[in-house]
Amino acid sequence: MITINVWTAKDANTVKLTDIDGDMFIGKVVDIIDEGEESEDYGYGEDSIALSIDGKEILFSESEIANIEIID
């Protein structure tokens, strides 16, 4: 399995993300979270990306992502 590097989207405004289940999400990049910045009590143990989709913030860990396409 190839791990997607969420840092490729660090300068993006909007991305289309496909998760490992084949579901697609289009949203604005809110934040990219480094594994080292996560709380000890909560986190994925890997880098993740936060997207704003329909007014909700959704987090995706790198291992949950099949593809990231930068829209703008």
C-alpha positions as CSV (number, residue, x, y, z in Angstrom):
1,M,0.0,0.0,0.0
2,I,1.3,3.4,-0.9
3,T,1.0,6.1,1.7
4,I,-0.1,9.6,0.5
5,N,2.0,12.5,1.7
6,V,-0.6,15.1,3.0
7,W,2.1,17.8,2.9
8,T,1.8,17.9,-0.9
9,A,-1.4,19.9,-0.3
10,K,0.1,22.4,2.2
11,D,-0.3,25.3,-0.2
12,A,-3.6,24.2,-1.7
13,N,-6.9,25.9,-1.0
14,T,-9.3,23.2,-2.2
15,V,-8.6,19.5,-2.8
16,K,-10.4,16.4,-4.0
17,L,-9.6,13.6,-1.7
18,T,-10.4,9.9,-2.4
19,D,-10.2,7.7,0.7
20,I,-9.2,4.0,0.7
21,D,-12.9,3.0,0.4
22,G,-13.2,4.9,-2.9
23,D,-15.3,7.7,-1.4
24,M,-14.5,11.2,-2.8
25,F,-14.6,14.4,-0.8
26,I,-14.1,17.9,-2.1
27,G,-13.2,20.5,0.5
28,K,-11.1,23.4,1.6
29,V,-7.9,22.6,3.4
30,V,-8.2,23.8,7.0
31,D,-4.9,22.4,8.4
32,I,-2.3,19.8,8.0
33,I,-1.4,18.2,11.3
34,D,2.1,16.8,11.9
35,E,2.2,13.6,13.9
36,G,4.4,15.3,16.5
37,E,1.8,18.1,17.1
38,E,-1.0,15.7,18.1
39,S,-2.2,15.3,21.6
40,E,-0.7,12.3,23.5
41,D,-4.3,11.2,24.3
42,Y,-5.7,11.7,20.9
43,G,-4.4,11.4,17.4
44,Y,-3.7,9.0,14.5
45,G,0.0,8.5,15.2
46,E,0.6,9.8,11.7
47,D,0.3,13.0,9.7
48,S,-3.3,14.0,8.8
49,I,-5.2,16.6,6.8
50,A,-8.3,18.6,8.0
51,L,-10.9,19.5,5.3
52,S,-13.9,21.8,5.6
53,I,-16.8,20.0,3.8
54,D,-20.3,21.4,3.9
55,G,-19.5,23.4,7.0
56,K,-18.0,20.4,8.9
57,E,-14.3,19.8,9.6
58,I,-13.3,16.2,8.7
59,L,-9.9,14.8,9.5
60,F,-8.2,12.2,7.3
61,S,-5.0,10.3,8.3
62,E,-2.5,9.5,5.6
63,S,-3.3,5.8,5.8
64,E,-7.0,6.6,5.0
65,I,-6.2,8.4,1.8
66,A,-5.8,6.8,-1.6
67,N,-5.4,10.1,-3.6
68,I,-5.3,13.8,-3.2
69,E,-5.9,16.0,-6.2
70,I,-5.3,19.8,-5.8
71,I,-8.1,21.8,-7.3
72,D,-6.8,25.3,-6.4
